[in-house]
Amino acid sequence: MSFPTQIRNEQEFRLALLHFLGDINVGLVYTKKFFKEFMGLDNSVRQILVNQIKNALKNPGCGKFMSHNYKGEKAVRVDKRYRLHFKYDKKENLFELVSFYKKDYQ
């Protein structure tokens, strides 16, 4: 199943994300910054990003993620240009999508 790429607003984004993630038993929240950045992405990058989110949610405590001490965030590489920054609260079983880091090539 693929993530719908023609998302026009935050309500459609939430519904699509919940439907795509299905039965993964982790709470999921996101910041306004994350949503704004997501809406600015190309459709192909959106699909890759959502697949990475799904993989991260399946095993949020996994050691394959790069550690970041800044505000307790972790990051996972989305593709060669983007990294997704997130927080995971093990006690609350809550996954928060924080923002992206985009490397600009000149």
N, C-alpha and C positions, 0 to 999 in steps of 0.2 A: 504494500500500500504506500502511496506517495502522499506527501503533504501538499495541500492545495496552494498554488502559487498566487492566485488572484485574490489577495486579501486586501480589503479596502479600509477596515477600521479595527479597533481593538476588540470589539465583541466577536467579530469573525475570527480574529487571531486566537482568542481564548478557546472558542468552540473547536476550531481546527486542531489546535494543540492538544486539547483533551481527547478528541476523537483519535488522533494519530498515535498518541502515547498509550491509549488503551488501558490495559489492566495493570500498569506499573504502579506499585504501591508506595509511592513517595509523594509527599506534598510538593507542589510546584508554585512558586511565585516569581514575579519578575519586576524589575524597576521600570519606571517610565523611560529612563535613558535607554534601556535595552529595547523596549518596544519601538522607540523612535529610530534607533539604529537599524533594527530589523526591517522596518518599513522602507529604509533607504537602500536595502540590498538588492542585487540582481536575483531573479528567480532561481537560477542554478545554485547560487550561494545559499539562498534560503533553504533549499532542499538538503544540501550538505550539512548545514548548520543544525537543522531539525533532526537529522539522522544522528549527528554527534550528541545532541541533547538526549535523545532516546538511549544511546549507548551509555552515556554518563549516568542517566537515571537508573539503568539496570544495575549498576554497581558504583554508587556515588562515593564510596570510601576507597575506591581502587587506587593503587599507587602509580598507575600509568600517567596520571595527570601531573603537570608541572606545578610545583608548590609556589605559592606567592604569599609572602608574609604581610603584604600591604592589605590591611583591613581583613585579614584572615581569608582572602580569596584564593581560589585555585584556578587554573586555566587549562584548557584543552585546545589543541590546534584544530582548526576547522579546515583550512587549506593553507597554501603557502603564504597567503596574505592576511588571514584572520585568525585570531585566538579568541575563544569565548571565556570570559571570566565569570566565575560562579562561586557561591558559598554553599556549604552543606552543613546543616546542623544535625548531628547524629542523634542527639537526645530527642529532638522534635521530629526527626525524619523529614526535614524540610530542605528543599533544594531551591536556591534563589539564583535566577539568571540576572547577572549584574550589568555586564557591558561587553563590548568587543574591544579588541586592540587591532587596529588595521595598520599594516606596514605599507607605507606608500613607496612605490618604486618610481624612481625618476630617471 
